[in-house]
Amino acid sequence: MSWLDRPAGDTQITHRARLWLYAIAVAVLVFLLLPTLIVIPMSFSASQFLEFPPHHWSLRWYASYVASPGWMQATATSLKVAALTAVVATMLGTAASYGLFVSGLRWARLVLMLLLTPIMVPVILVAIGVFYVYVKLKLLNTLAGLALADSMLAIPLVVLVVTSALRSYDMNQELVARSLGASRLRAFLLVTLPQIRFAVLTAAVLSFLTGFDEVVIALFVSGGGNATLTRDMFNALRDQIDPTIAAISTVMIAVSSILLAAVQLFGRSRRD
């Protein structure tokens, strides 16, 4: 019996009967990965222009990226903003998720929807609103301003991930700890948080990537010595086509992939 005629799961449906589903999955993966599969080879081209496929291979654009003080400063800014975003969004989003989950309020679902508003509204509108507020508060071109703005986009992701984890968590464990004299905060830190740590870690990584990759808000509120990497990349693409952009894009893809893979490995080791 070939693998096509074997059951695909607990049901008796065979792999042959699911070939159409596999074909759709492969088509979706190709559609999502195709831009990446084009950008990465272009970053290793020796040509002065973006070239696919490369006729000659070289690391010259990676060397150009590392040797550029401007790109290095922008990279440092993006990493700082991403780290601050991860801390702020994870803490506030986790606290909001926990508070809404245990409150039992009738309006908890409405409040949850309000917390998700930043990812429902077009980012350009959010950026315009943030810009006008920051003009009043004098937060333009500051790390704090960038981190707060990016946290606004990341908090909904944290809320979704952590709330999903809390719904599968037995709150009676925390109640037992509180009945034995632990405060709510101590019970959460020692009992609940370890149970949902994978979700919190996943939310932190998503928040980091949100701050690291975000470009629309950065175009409005960053600049000067605090310009982010994505902002400088956008401006570089607008002014000239430089293969250094492909090298930077590949580095960003690698950072995102490594972080997501590390989270998955952590989750697998926890399940084992």
N, C-alpha and C positions, 0 to 999 in steps of 0.2 A: 504494500500500500504506500503510495507516494504521500508527501506531506500535504498535497492539495486535497486529498480525500480524508485527512484526519480532522477530528473536531477542533474548532478554533477556540473553544472555551469549555465551560461547564455544560453548555448546550450541545446538541448534536449537529449544529450548523458547521459545515466544513469550510476549510480555507478556500476551496474552489468556489463555493457559493458567495464568499466575501471578496472575491477578486475585484469587483467593481468598487468596493469600499477602499481597498488597498490602493487602487489606481487613483481615486480621488485624493487620498492622503498624500500620495507621492506628488501629485500635481500641485497640491497646496504647498508642500514643502519646497518644491522647485520654485514656485512663484515667490515664496518668502525669502529663499536663500539666493536666488539668482543675482540680485544686486551685490550681495556680499561676495559671491563667487567671481564677480567681475572686478570689484574694487581691489581685492587682495592681490591678484596677479599684477594689476596695474601699478601697485605700490613698489613692485620689484623691477620695474622697467628702467632701462638706462636712458630712455628717450627724454628729450626736453619737454615733451608734451605727453598728455594722457594717451596711452596706447594700449589697445587690447586686441589680440594677445601680444605680449611683449616680444619684440624681436631679439632683444638682448637683455640679460638679467643683471641687476645691480642693486646694491644697498645704498646708493648715493642719496636717495631722498630721505631715508632714515637718518643718515649722517647729517643731512641738511637740517632736518627737524631737531635733532639733539644739539647741533652746534648753534642753533638760533636762540639768542637770549629772549627775543620776543615770544617765540613759541613756548619756550621753557617757562617763562613767567605766566603765560596764559594757562599752561598745563597745571602749574602750581596753584593758581587761583581756582581752577575748576576742581581740583582735588580738595582744596580747603572748603569750598562751597559745598561740594558733595558730602564731605564728612560732617559739616555742620548741619546740613539738611537731614542726613541720616539720624543724627542724634535728636534734633528738635522734632522731626516728624514722627520718629518711632516712639519717643516718650509721650508726646501729646496724643498721637493716634491710638496708642495702646491704652492710655488713661481714659480717652473718650470711649473706646470700645468697651472697656471693662465697666465704666460707669453706666453706660446705656444698657449693658447686658444685665447687670445686677439691680438696676433701679426699679424695674417693673412698672415704670410710668407708662401711661396710655400714649403719651406723645413721644415715646422713645423712637418709634419708627419714623416719625416726621423729622425728628432731630437728626436721625441717621441719614435721611435723604438730604437734609440741608448740608451735612458734612460732605456729602458726595457731590455737591453742586460744582466745585471747581473743575471736576473732570467732565461735567456735562456741558459747561459753557465753553465756547470756542476760546482757545488759549490767547488769541489776539485781543479779545475783549478783556480778558483777565489782565493781560499785560498793559493795556491802556489804562485800566483802573488803577493798577499798582503804580504806574508811572505818575499819575496825577497825585496820588496819595504821598508818594515818596518825595515829590517836589515840595510839598508842604512840610514833610518831616525831615527833609534834608538827608535822605537815605540813598540818593542816587549815587551810583559808582562806589558802593561800599559792600564789603563782604557780608556784613550783617543783613543789609537789605536784600542781597541776592539769596542768602540762605533762607530768610523768612519767606520770600516770594516763592522759591522752589519748594519750601516746606508746605505751602498752601496747596501745591499740586500733588505732593507726596502723601499728605495726611489721608486723603480718601483711599489710597491704595493700602495704607497701613490699617485703616479701619476695616476695609473689606477682608483682608487676610486674617487679622486678629479676631474679628467677630466670627468668622467661619470656624476658627479653631476653638473659640469659647463655646460655640454651639455643640461641639462634640465632646466637651469637657464636663465631667461630673462635678458640679459645684458643691455637692455634699462633702467632698474632701476638704474644701476650704471651710465649710461650716463646722466640721469636726474640729479643725485646728482652732477656730475661734471659740468653740465651746470649751476648749481646754485652756483658754486664757490668752490666746494670741490676739493681738490687735488686727484690724482689717488689713492694714498695710503689711504687717509682718506675715500674716497668713497668705497674702497675695504673693509676696516675695519668696517665701519659703515653700509654698505648696502649689499655687496656681501657676506662677511664672515658669517654674521648671517643667510643668506639663505642657505649656504652650510655647516653649522656647524656640522650637523649630519655626513656628509661624512668625514669632517676633523677629527671629534672625532673617527669615525670608523678607519680611516687611522692611527691615533695615537695609538689606541689599537693594531692594526695589527703590527705596528712598534715595540711597546713594546714587544709583544709576539715573534717577530722575534729576537730581542736582547736577550730575556729571554731563548728561546728554542734552539738557534743556537749552533751547536756542532762542525761542521767540521772546520770552521775558528778558533774557540776557541782552537782546538787541535794544530793549527799551531802558533797562535800569543799570546796565554795566558799561564800563568804558574806562579809558585812561589806564592807570596802573592796575585796575581790577577788572579788566576785560577777560572774559572766559575763553576757553579754547574753542568752543562751538561758535561764539560770536566772531572771533578772528577768522575761523574757517569760512563762515558765511561771507564775511567781507572780502576774504581772499578770492573766493569763487566769483564774487561779483566784479572784482577789479581785474583779475587775471586767472588763467587756468594753470595752476602749478601742481605738478605731480606730488609735491610734498603733502598736499591735502589727502591724497590716497594713502600715503604712509601713516599720517595721523589717524585717518579713519580706520585703518587696519589695527593700529594700537588700541583705539577705543573699542573695536570689536573684540580684541583679545582680552582687554580688561573686563568687559561685560561678560564674555563667555566664561572666563576663569572664575569670576565671582559666582555666577549662577551654577557652574559645575561644582564649586566648593560647597554651596548650600545643599545641592542634591546629594553629594557625598556625605555631608553631615546628617542629612535626613535618613539616608540609607543605613549609616552606622548606628543611628539612634534606634531604628526599627530592628536591626539585628541584635 
